[in-house]
């Protein structure tokens, strides 16, 4: 039986496999968002999502432009270390318990909502956009709603 401080070689390989799977998933999500033309929430609803500007903020961080990163999304300075922790937590020399991770996640989500409300309603950040007429949802409703069409009378309330 191995000593508690010793990790068998095959367990270390499994941990790195988990890290690589998470990294592949993250790369796939980022690639899909980039491939399909940006934020799916903004595209469908016509309103920027709470994470709007985060990708541009990360790119600004890579270029060491901290001021631009903060302008795009101030929570980028919390997100990047959190994502790195989640990716590599199996191979890090320390680990947080699940309860602590859940508290941090809840605090981050609350901060995300508060920053979103501030940016949308108080600061009117240039990063955020509201354009219902170019949204997919608006186009679907416009297609379904035809003048004098009694098939969807509930849609008449929207206009």
N, C-alpha and C positions, 0 to 999 in steps of 0.2 A: 504494500500500500504506500503510495507516495506521501511525502511529508506535506503538510498544509501549504508551505511556502513554495513547494516545487509544483510546477504545472507540467503534466505529461506532454510530450512533443505533439501528439495527435490533437490534443485540445487546443493548443496554440494555433495550429493550422485551421481548425474549425472556426476559431475566433476571427482570424483574418479573412476567412471565406465570408463570414457574416458582414464584416466591414466592406468587403468588395461588393457584396450584394446590395448593401445600402447605398454605396457610392454609385453603382449602376442604376439603381432606382432613381436617385436624385438626378443623375445625368439624363435619364430618360424623360423625367418630368420637365426639367429645364429645356431640353431639346424639343419636346412636344409643344411647349408654350411658345418657344421661339419659331418653330416651324409653322404653327397655325396662326401666326400674326398677333401675338401678345396675349394679354389677359383674357381668359375665356369669360370671366364675369362681366367685364366691361363690354366685351363683344356681344354677349347675349342680352344683357339688361340695359346697356348704355350708361352705366354708372361705374366709376372706378371702385375697385375693391379695397378693403383695408390694407392690403399688402402692396398697393399701387406704388411704383417707384422703387421697390425693393431690389429688383434685378439691376436697374440703373445704379442704385446705391452700391450694390456689390461690385459692379464694374468700376465705379469711382474709387472704391476702396482698393481694388487691385492696382489702380493707377496712383494710389496714395494721395488722392484728392479728397481729404476728409471733409472739407467744407461742402463740396458738392454731394458727397455721400449723405451727409446729414440733411441737406436740403431735399434730396430725393426721398429719403425715409429715415427719420431719426432712430428708429429701432434696429437699424442695420448693425449697430455696434453691440447689440444684445443677440441678434439672430446668428451672426457668423460664429461666435464662440459656442452657442447652443447647438448649431448644426454640426460643428466639429466634434463636440462632446458626444452627440447622438451617433455620429458615424463611427467614432473610435472608442466608445465606452468599454467595449469588451477587452481592448488591449491596453487601456490606460492603467497606470499603477494605482489609481483611486477610483472609487465608484460611489455614486449617490444611491440611496435606497429609492424604491419606487414611489413612496409617499412624498419624498422631497422633490423628485422629478415631477410629480403631478402638481405639487404646489408651484413650482417654477413655471410649468406649462400654463396653469391657470392665471398666474400673475402676468405672463407674457401675453396671453389672449386678452386679458383685461386691458393691459397697456395698449395693445393693438387697436382695440375698440375706442379707447379714450383718445389716442393719437389720431385715429380716423375721424372721429367726431370733431376734434379741434381743427384738423386740417380742412374738413369739409364745410363746417359751419362758422368757424371763427376766423381762421387765417386765410381761407380761400386759396389754398396752395395751388400754384400753377401746375403742379404735377397731376392733380385730380381733375377729372373731366366728367361732365354730365351732358350727354347728348342722346336723348331717347330716340330721336328720329333716325339715327344710324344703327340702332340696335337690331339684332335678329328678332327679338320679341316684338318690337314695333312693326317690323316688316311682316311677320306672321299675322299679327292682328289686322294690319292694313289689308293684307291679302284676303283674310277671312271676312272682313267687314266690307260689304259692298253697299253703296247707296240704295236705300229702299229694301235691303235684304232683311226679311223677317226671320231667317233661320237662326241668327245669333242676336236676339234682342238685348241680351245682357251686355253685349259689346257696345251698344249705343250709349251706355252710361259712361264709357271711357272717353268719349268725345263730346 
